Amino acid sequence: MKANAIDERPVPANDPLLLDNQLCYALYAAAHRMTKSYRPLLDGLGVTYPQYLVLLVLWETEGLTVSEIGRRLRLDSGTLTPVLKRLESAGLLLRSRRQSDEREVEISLTDEGRALRARALQVRQAVMCQLDLSEPEIRALRSDLNRLIETLSAAG
């Protein structure tokens, strides 16, 4: 039992409004710590965490449109466009009008952007070492989180 700060009555551990009982807080805190663990490693690559996510998508499939990258990352173009512009300024990608439909902007990696992938492997390995989880545990956690994302996406 914890003491209630308002009137000093004990609060039962199963109280649904205890911070420690909030899934949203656990996810928020875990995401914050995960991003923080990546920051110094990504500084060595010269990219931010959002830029790294864009690069991950492009290392997987190059030549995507802004909207395709946005769908993959679940980001709107207003959030994504400044990230893409900074990556272009850094010489890691190129933005060009798609020949089949000039209304669409296609994103492709530069040689420098492709070469950064090898160094990014070391970043992932360093973060995985910090987690102290096995690959099967990581896959299971990722699977659970993906299911949660899909459930919440379907809910609206």
N, C-alpha and C positions, 0 to 999 in steps of 0.2 A: 504494500500500500504506500502511496505517495501522499504527501500533505497537499491539500488544495490551497493555493496561495491566497485566495480571496477570503476564505473563512477558516482556514487551518483544519478543515475536516479531511479525513483520509479519503483519497481517491482510489477506487479499486483498480488493480492492474489491467482488468479487462474493459475499462472505460473506453468506449469507441472514440472519444475525442482526445485521448492522450496522444501527444506528439509521437511517442514511440510506437503507437498502434496505427500510424498513418502510412499506407503504402505510398501515397503521393510524396510524402517527405523522404521516405527511404530511397525512392527513385531519384528525387531531386538531389539529395545529398550524394548518392552514388554517382550520378552524372557529373555533379560539380567536382568531386574528387577525381573522377576519371579524366575529365578535361584538364584539371590541374596537373595530373601526373604526365599528361602528354605535352603540356606547354614548354618545359625546358628542352625536351627532345625535339619538338617541332621548331623551336627557335634556332636550333642547329641546322635545320633544313631551310630556314628563312620563310616559313609559312605559319599561318595561324591555324587553329583547329578547324574552323569552317572551310578554309582553303584546302586543308588536308582532306576533308570529306569530299570536296569536289574532285580533287586529284584521284582519290580512291575510285570514284565512279568512272573517271576518264581512263584510268589504267585498266579498268575492267572492260569498258566499251568506249572506243574513241569515236568522234564524229557525231556526238549527240547534239540535239538542240537544247537551248536554254530550258524550254519547258520539259523536255525529257529528263534533264538533270534535276530540275525542280521536283518532278514527280518521284524520282528515285530517292531524293533526300527529304522529301516532304517539305519543301520550301517554296515560297512564292517567288516570282521573278523579281519583285521589288527588293527582296532580301538577297537573292542570288546574284543579281546583276552587279552590285558593287564588289562582291567577292570575285567574280569573274574578271572585272576590270582591273582589280589589283593583281590577280594572277597574270593577266596579259601584260601589265606594266612591268612585272617581275620577269617577263620573258619565258613564262612556263606554258602559256597557251595562246592560241590565236582564235579570235572571233571573226567569222565571216558569214556573209549572206549565203544561204543554201541555194545552189543553182536551180534545183527543182522547184523551189518556192522562196522567192526573195524576201517574203515576210518573216521567214524563220532565220534565226541566227544559229549557225553551227559552230560547235566548239571542238577544237582539235589541239592536241599537245604539240609543243615544240620538241626538238631533240633534247633540250635541257629539261623539259617537263617529263619526258619519258625516262631520262637518265636518273631523275630524282627517285624513281621507284626503288632502285636498288638500295639507296640509303634509307628509304622509308621502311624497308624490311627490318632494319636494325631498330627502328623506333618501336615497331610492333613487338619485337622480341623483348626489348627492355621493359615495356609496359606489362607484357605477359608475365615476366619474372616478378614484377611488383605484386601481381594479383595473387600469387601463390595458389593458383588453381590449375588442375590438369586440363588438357585439351578436351577430354570428354565432359568435364564439369563446365568449361567455357561454352561448349556446344549446347549443353542442356540449358544453361542460363540464357544464352542467346535465343534458343528456341522458345523458352517461356516468355521472354521479352517480346519477341516477334509476334507471338500469339496475343499478348496483351495489346500491342500496337494495332494489330488487325481488328481485335474486338472493339477497341476504342474508336478506330477509324470507321467501322461499320455503324457504331452507335451515333455518329454524327460529328 
